[in-house]
Amino acid sequence: MVTRILKKVYLYLVFLFLYAPIFVLVIYSFNDSKSRGHWGGFTLKWYAALFQDREIAQAVYHTVLIAIISSVVATIIGTAAAIGIQNMKKINKVIILNLSYLPVLNPDIVTGVSLMILFIFMKAFTGVGLGFTTMLLAHITFNIPYVILSVMPKLKQLDKNLYEAALDLGAKPGYALRKVIIPEIMPGIITGFLLAFTLSIDDFVISFFTTGSGVSNLSIYIYSMARRGINPKINALSTIMFVLVLILLIIVNLRLSKDKENSKDLKVNSSLKRRES
Amino acid sequence: MKKLIKLVKKNTIWNVARVITAVLVMTLIIGSFAGCNNQSSDGNTGGKKVLKVYNWGDYIDESVIDDFEEKYGIEVIYDTFATNEDMYVKIKSGGSDYDVAIPSDYMIERMIDEGMLEKINFENVPNFKYIDDRFKNLAYDPTNEYSVPYMWGTLGIIYNKTMVDDPVDSWEILWNEKYAKQIFMLDSSRDSIGITLKKLGYSLNSRNEKELEEAKQELIKQKPLVLSYMGDDVKDAMIAGQAALAVVWSGDAVYMKWENSDLEYVIPKEGSNLWFDSMVILKGSKNKEAAELFINYMCDPEVALKNTKYIGYSTPNTETKKMLDEDILNDPTAYPPDELLEKCEVFESVKDVVKLYDRIWTEVKAS
């Protein structure tokens, strides 16, 4: 009995610590006072101000755009790389895999500064100064290893004979890849994509060093408010982002449960049919 | 049967993928709509002049930028930084190409020394005449060729009237044992050593080893009384009444007093630090005339009024001061009396002894 209560208390405590900060943030986004120290009454003015703020709108735009492009590109490159690595000979495989682990273990600051130096050095040849393009390239770069790492286990689980069987049955290599390999490793690809997407939205250090004038993402923008204190508009923005993610999660879960119900129906139907026959 | 389950599993995964794609496409579309209005920073500017401004975060009334764009047909690309050092790194690395920046005094001195700034042609900045003469030719830019003050303020003590019953008019109170563990100090070597030097009656730009050693001893003596060495979070902590006394900048003090009427700000009688954030033009600016136009616009009394009202810091603009409400103007927090201001000093670069400052601060923090 006691252990059961303890278990419950422990669970609730975990959730409390996970969600308390978010709830405080949501509540303070309706705070009339600019201070985080005390409550000045209910207001929606920060939401109104948020939608009029062109700097924030631009920061959100850059953040989302870079997150989408970089995660899509990184997913494509990473998946192709993973399939390639999987089919390598033993020694090469170990070397290449470890080489792609390295950037993950590398501190962000090292990646950021080295990319910045590279981009400034390359400017002489390419004419591309620090800005949107360089930030995007940097994000793709640090996203690729994460995609490889999440696709690799799925490839290891994959039955080697599956691909050969497809070829035996007359599929061309490209067709077999599209219809056999990719669907089998899809969960890994999606995990990698989501990981890349969130990492890109999150990133501050690398973005800070690789961006130029006129292009800042949300994390840079919020960080720059440090001296004057974080404007409550950011609380409002965070609340909106949290709610959007929540809705997205609910939609995905609803669809999943609907699919399950459908599959149940299918099972019932098929068993009925079998009985009839 | 197994096949069927596998098929369903595959389908759900595809469904998840499809939902995600749909959401992404939607955000992309919405994003590009939002972007149409706002984003024109890279590339397509249609022959319009472009001006790149680098300022502190949340340090301008943003309508001023829109008005400037509309009035002169110049597009402003506006970015923000959090500390002088961040800004310095960004500009020094050579990756950015800003025209105008707004650093603080000591950083301007350093940037002038390193040849990072362009001389301003004051013929193009007629509104410079509105700037208070006291704030021209200061130590960081002695001949005033490089900078135009944007905001200014002082360093002082904020205290909670309900918790402090002694008169607060001297730095001494931060060493009063009565307020042990009720004092917030700034986590910044120059500021903390500076006020200690002031308390001892020295200049806060002292480069004298003996004076600095004395200041170190004082700070070590004070350390047991200090609740915490704070940064930006000191504002919320004081508003919430977590301590009786704190060292803060005047601009923040205005805001803190506004949020909690028990708080009062004092510039100690020994004098204090006078700081400036000033507009400068960076070397290599491709559009120097537009930059001068912008600086001139920012010195326009009406525009300066908008900014000082939004930010809450003190304006160096004499005409703007005349337009301010009485209660702001008579508030000694924002506009202290002249005799006190005369005792305040601007930070100068300590050049050769900068390592000594660092060492003292490390020793104090480690003691």
Interface residues (C-beta under 8 A of the other chain):
Chain A: S33 K34 S35 R36 G37 H38 D53 R54 E55 A57 Q58 V60 Y61 H62 V64 L65 I68 M116 F119 I120 G129 L130 G131 F132 T133 P183 M186 P187 I190 F193 L194 F208 G212 S213 G214 V215 S216 Y221 Y223 S224 M225 A226 R227 R228 G229 N231 L248 I251 V252 R255 L256 D259 K260 N262 S263 L266 K267 S270
Chain B: M1 L4 I5 V8 K10 N11 T12 I13 W14 N15 V16 A17 V19 I20 V23 L24 T27 L28 G31 A34 G35 N37 N38 Q39 S41 D42 K52 Y54 W56 G57 D58 Y59 E62 D66 I77 Y78 D79 T80 F81 A82 T83 D86 S93 G94 G95 S96 D97 Y98 G231 D232 K235 D236 A237 I239 A240 Y255 E259 N260 I311
